[in-house]
Amino acid sequence: STSSTEKFYRIPEGKGPHSVGCTDLMTENAVEGSFLRLYYPAYDATDIEEARWIPDKEYYQGLSDFLNMYRVVGERLFHYYVGSVTCPAKSNAAFKPEEKYPLLVFSHGLGAFRTIYSAICIEMASQGFIVAAVEHRDESASATYYCKRRSVSESQEESMPSMEKEWIYYRKLKTGEEERCLRHKQVQQRAQECIKALNLILKINSGEEVTNVLHSDFDWNSLKDSVDTSRIAVMGHSFGGATVIESLSKEIRFRCGIALDVWMLPVGDDICQNSVQQPLLFINSEKFQWAENILKIKKLISNDTNKKMITIKGSVHQSFPDFTFVSGGIIARFFKLKGEIDPNEAIDISNRASLAFLQKHLSLKKDFDQWDSLVDGIGANVIPGTNIDTSPAEPDPCF
Ligand SMILES: CCN(CC)CCN(C[C@]12C[C@](c3ccc(C(F)(F)F)cc3)(C1)C2)C(=O)Cn1c(SCc2ccc(F)cc2)nc(=O)c2c1C=CC2
């Protein structure tokens, strides 16, 4: 309704030729397993409903903790405003084996989790990618869980499901705790989880049976021989951008990477051009970045023509996660969830530049090269490099 201040918005649908499905996969019953939401090209299915955007109320509790709100307040607020929001992907829709699809592993930011970058993941899937949005268990997510098998005695009781969800919530910095040290440890775990997700998808592609502890009627065998195993990339937002850098430096099968508004603190100071051999695209917002962060990015890019940076004018840090679409009014303004640029316009620039970069470095045979100019920072609302001034402060001539 347009009358209330909190107007209701939708997460934008994919613009590519494919309908999109999504399904959740969790392996093993322990924190060492993989947990991801898969977005994929699907057969049209008008009879299948859209997936829930935030699937468990514990995510509301986690978000409240992360945002320093009281849980009872946060949980009700989130439930009221976004409890009924779905993402434009059909839940467990049948996978459409048409060609071998390139694979994209996506890493979420601090305080986020696997489902809230669906505008990006759904667009990529609609354009013919299989997208594995991992949920990290490094305590950087607002909330996440793993499944534990109940003891025999417990599950004997009536209506006791055999599995129980063990929730892990966002770990706040302890007083006096060195942030760099915690984040450097977490980014190592995050990279390992991206590599584990890559190996899991490759295992499924080879036809091996995998146990999904989340029982859904999605047919994982339909993915057999559908992944283009030579065309794999990694993408992430903010802390997830640092995870991209760490993952590329550790796993050569990630052929290239895209870091959205990267947070460089978790990346060691010893970072240099040789840390990452693969092509890497930095897509920054105008408002989030600062000189020290940009200097670390520039050290990594140095003079490598395969490493590029562009900035989307009028965008903010929250222009990449989905809240920029589903929020409005005072909440959006208070938390700076939208920039001056229209959220759909900003995500289109980011997605088109990403697609052009992926076509170039994964040698895709699509028409994404139509957006090559964006990767060079040429086009409306985009600039090459950064708006942040990093020139050393001139000594004041008066002293
Ligand atoms: C006070 C907490 N304080 C913790 C260090 C800073 C909190 N903060 C700024 C916020 C996230 C904000 C946000 C979101 C979402 C609503 C909502 F109401 F719409 F849900 C509201 C308010 C509060 C904007 C950030 O951390 C920014 N940020 C993020 S934001 C990723 C995210 C998380 C949850 C989401 F729901 C959506 C997106 N990912 C990173 O990797 C990094 C940073 C900073 C450095 C590295």
The ligand as an SDF file (V2000), in Angstrom:
LIG
                    3D

 46 51  0  0  0  0  0  0  0  0999 V2000
   25.9350   -1.7410   14.8120 C   0  0  0  0  0  0  0  0  0  0  0  0
   26.6350   -2.9170   14.2360 C   0  0  0  0  0  0  0  0  0  0  0  0
   27.9880   -2.5990   13.7740 N   0  0  0  0  0  0  0  0  0  0  0  0
   28.6230   -3.9500   13.8080 C   0  0  0  0  0  0  0  0  0  0  0  0
   30.0580   -3.9290   13.5510 C   0  0  0  0  0  0  0  0  0  0  0  0
   28.0790   -2.0230   12.3720 C   0  0  0  0  0  0  0  0  0  0  0  0
   26.9140   -2.5630   11.5060 C   0  0  0  0  0  0  0  0  0  0  0  0
   27.1280   -2.3070   10.0630 N   0  0  0  0  0  0  0  0  0  0  0  0
   26.3620   -1.2160    9.4420 C   0  0  0  0  0  0  0  0  0  0  0  0
   24.9410   -1.7000    9.2450 C   0  0  0  0  0  0  0  0  0  0  0  0
   24.5280   -3.1060    8.7890 C   0  0  0  0  0  0  0  0  0  0  0  0
   23.3170   -2.2760    8.9880 C   0  0  0  0  0  0  0  0  0  0  0  0
   21.8730   -2.6690    8.8420 C   0  0  0  0  0  0  0  0  0  0  0  0
   21.5170   -3.7140    8.0440 C   0  0  0  0  0  0  0  0  0  0  0  0
   20.1690   -4.0680    7.9490 C   0  0  0  0  0  0  0  0  0  0  0  0
   19.2150   -3.3420    8.6710 C   0  0  0  0  0  0  0  0  0  0  0  0
   17.7820   -3.7210    8.5580 C   0  0  0  0  0  0  0  0  0  0  0  0
   17.0690   -3.1010    9.4750 F   0  0  0  0  0  0  0  0  0  0  0  0
   17.3140   -3.3820    7.3520 F   0  0  0  0  0  0  0  0  0  0  0  0
   17.6680   -5.0360    8.7310 F   0  0  0  0  0  0  0  0  0  0  0  0
   19.5800   -2.2990    9.4840 C   0  0  0  0  0  0  0  0  0  0  0  0
   20.9470   -1.9370    9.5880 C   0  0  0  0  0  0  0  0  0  0  0  0
   23.9050   -1.7600   10.3000 C   0  0  0  0  0  0  0  0  0  0  0  0
   23.9570   -1.0940    8.2750 C   0  0  0  0  0  0  0  0  0  0  0  0
   28.0020   -3.0830    9.3570 C   0  0  0  0  0  0  0  0  0  0  0  0
   28.5700   -4.0220    9.8900 O   0  0  0  0  0  0  0  0  0  0  0  0
   28.2650   -2.7930    7.8690 C   0  0  0  0  0  0  0  0  0  0  0  0
   29.0070   -3.9590    7.3440 N   0  0  0  0  0  0  0  0  0  0  0  0
   28.3400   -5.0180    6.7830 C   0  0  0  0  0  0  0  0  0  0  0  0
   26.6660   -4.9680    6.6550 S   0  0  0  0  0  0  0  0  0  0  0  0
   26.1700   -6.5690    6.0170 C   0  0  0  0  0  0  0  0  0  0  0  0
   24.7540   -6.8060    6.3460 C   0  0  0  0  0  0  0  0  0  0  0  0
   24.4040   -7.3200    7.5840 C   0  0  0  0  0  0  0  0  0  0  0  0
   23.0690   -7.4940    7.9100 C   0  0  0  0  0  0  0  0  0  0  0  0
   22.0990   -7.1300    6.9950 C   0  0  0  0  0  0  0  0  0  0  0  0
   20.8130   -7.3130    7.3010 F   0  0  0  0  0  0  0  0  0  0  0  0
   22.4340   -6.6420    5.7520 C   0  0  0  0  0  0  0  0  0  0  0  0
   23.7590   -6.4710    5.4270 C   0  0  0  0  0  0  0  0  0  0  0  0
   28.9810   -6.0930    6.3130 N   0  0  0  0  0  0  0  0  0  0  0  0
   30.3400   -6.2050    6.4260 C   0  0  0  0  0  0  0  0  0  0  0  0
   30.9290   -7.2040    6.0000 O   0  0  0  0  0  0  0  0  0  0  0  0
   31.0310   -5.1130    7.0440 C   0  0  0  0  0  0  0  0  0  0  0  0
   30.3650   -4.0220    7.5040 C   0  0  0  0  0  0  0  0  0  0  0  0
   31.2480   -3.0880    8.0990 C   0  0  0  0  0  0  0  0  0  0  0  0
   32.5220   -3.6040    8.0080 C   0  0  0  0  0  0  0  0  0  0  0  0
   32.4760   -4.9230    7.3260 C   0  0  0  0  0  0  0  0  0  0  0  0
  1  2  1  0
  2  3  1  0
  3  4  1  0
  3  6  1  0
  4  5  1  0
  6  7  1  0
  7  8  1  0
  8  9  1  0
  8 25  1  0
  9 10  1  0
 10 11  1  0
 10 23  1  0
 10 24  1  0
 11 12  1  0
 12 13  1  0
 12 23  1  0
 12 24  1  0
 13 14  1  0
 13 22  2  0
 14 15  2  0
 15 16  1  0
 16 17  1  0
 16 21  2  0
 17 18  1  0
 17 19  1  0
 17 20  1  0
 21 22  1  0
 25 26  2  0
 25 27  1  0
 27 28  1  0
 28 29  1  0
 28 43  1  0
 29 30  1  0
 29 39  2  0
 30 31  1  0
 31 32  1  0
 32 33  1  0
 32 38  2  0
 33 34  2  0
 34 35  1  0
 35 36  1  0
 35 37  2  0
 37 38  1  0
 39 40  1  0
 40 41  2  0
 40 42  1  0
 42 43  2  0
 42 46  1  0
 43 44  1  0
 44 45  2  0
 45 46  1  0
M  END
$$$$
